[in-house]
Amino acid sequence: MKRLFIDFEICARCKDCGITCSYFYHPDNNGIIPLWETANFALVCRRCDDAPCVNSCPFTALEKQEEKLLKRYSMRCTSCKTCVQACPFGTIYPETIPYIFWRCDACVGRLAKGESPLCVTSCKHDGIQYGDFDDDEKLRHYRLTDAIVVHSVHWKRNGAQEAKKG
């Protein structure tokens, strides 16, 4: 199955993101921002037991879900960034908590055979690709959704940390 592949190591170094998107409802969409946020919450967040970022939000826009994974409710978020300041590990980046929320549908069901998403063809640095990508721990490829795979650093709790809390 072809998937959108986003290399966040390339994207993190890019200072001139010029990707464009064909998402009908938001033609000026920069769908990479919510994907960066999702990947950050899934792969980099330390998933604290006491969740100071969640507790600091005055609008209950952050919530701890299964496996302590964070979810941001964009309609509640005012981009006050108290969660950024409260995170003791600095893993919530201010640029990933925008007030205006974009959406990436990975062009599922919108591409003709052999066609690539516009974000792939408009990325000047090969940070976004389209092809047969899947989970691969050795290559640090992690599937975020059925249609999106990212290349990123993945932080995991180890046994010693789990033992301390018990």
N, C-alpha and C positions, 0 to 999 in steps of 0.2 A: 504494500500500500504506500502510495506517495504521501509524504508529509512535509509540512513546513519545518525547516531546520533553522534555528537561530543560534548563532555562535556568540554568546554574550561576552566572551573574551575579546572578540573583534569589536563588538558594539560598545564595550566599555571604553575602548581607546578612541572611538570615533567622535570627533568634535563637530562634525558637520553632517548630521543625519539628514539626508535628502530623500528618504524613501517616500514614495507616494502610494496611495491605496485606492483600490477600486470599489470599496464598500459604498454602496449606493446612498445610504442615508447620511454619511459624513464624508464627503469627497476630500476634505482636508485632513482626514483621519491620520493619526500616527499611532497605529495599533501596536507598535513595538513597546510603548510605555506600559500598558497594562500587562503585556506579556513579561516584561522585565519585573514588574511588581509580583506577578504570580510566581515566576521562577525564584525570585528573592525570598518570598515567603516559604516556598516549598523546599528550597535547596540551601539557603544561607541562614535563615532565621534559626536561632538557638532553641526555640520552643520552650521558653522559660516556664517553670511551674507557676510562678506568681504573676507572670505576664504584665510587667509594669507598663508596657505600651498600651495594652487593652484597658487597664485600670486608669490610665491617664487621660483617655479620650473623653472630653466633656459631652460628646454627642453619641456615644456608644456605636461608633462607626466601625470599630474593630471587634472581632469576635474570635475566640479560640474554638476550633472545630475538632473533628476527629484527629487523633494523633497530634494534638496541640497545634495544628496548622492554622495560621491566621487567615481570616477573610475580612476584606474591607467592603463595607456597604457604601458605595459611591454616592448614593442619594443622601446619606447622613453626613458624609465627610465634608468639612468646610476647608480642608487643607490648612488647618491651624498648625499642624506639625508638632503637636505636643507628644505624639507617639514617637517621633524621630528623636526628640530630646529625652524621652523617658527610657528608650532602649539602652540598656547598659552595655551592649556589645556593638552598637553603631551599625546594626544590620538593616535598619529601615532608612533608606536613602531619601532625602527630601525631594529629589527629582522624580521619584516613583510614586509620590502621593499627590497627584494633581487634583485640582478642584474639578476641572472639566475632565470627564471620563470618556475615553475612546474605547472601541471594542474591536477585536480581531476575530473574524469568523473563519480564518485560514482559507478563505475562498472555497470552502466545502460546498460542492454542488453548483459552483458558479463558473467552473473552468471547462473550456472545450478540451477535447482529447489532445494531448501534447502541449497544451498551454501552461505557462507558469504564472503564478500570482504577480501582480504589478510591483509589489514590494520587493520581490526577488530581482526583477529586471531593473528596478530603479536604485537598488543598493549598489553603490560604487565600490564597496570594499569586501564583497562576498560574505558579509555577516549574516545574510539570509539566503538560504538555498531551498530548493524543492526537489525531493527525490525519495528514494527508498531508505529512510533512516529509521532506526529503532533503538531501544535501550541498549547501552553498551557501557558497563561500569568501567572497563579499562580505558575507553576513550572519553569518559565522563559525559556521555550522552544520556539524557533523562527525558522520558516522555511526560509532558505536562498534561496533554489531552490525547485523544485518539488521533488528532490531526497535527499535533505540534510536538517536536522534539527539540530540546535545548542542549547546548554544550556549555557547561558551567561547573563551578566547584560545588560539591554537595557536602554539607556539614551534617554529621550524624552524631547522636549521643552515643557514647561508648558505655560499656558495662560498669566502669568505675563510677561514672556520674549517676547512673541508675541506682547503684548500690548505696551511694551516699544519701539519696533521698528516702530510702527504705529504712 
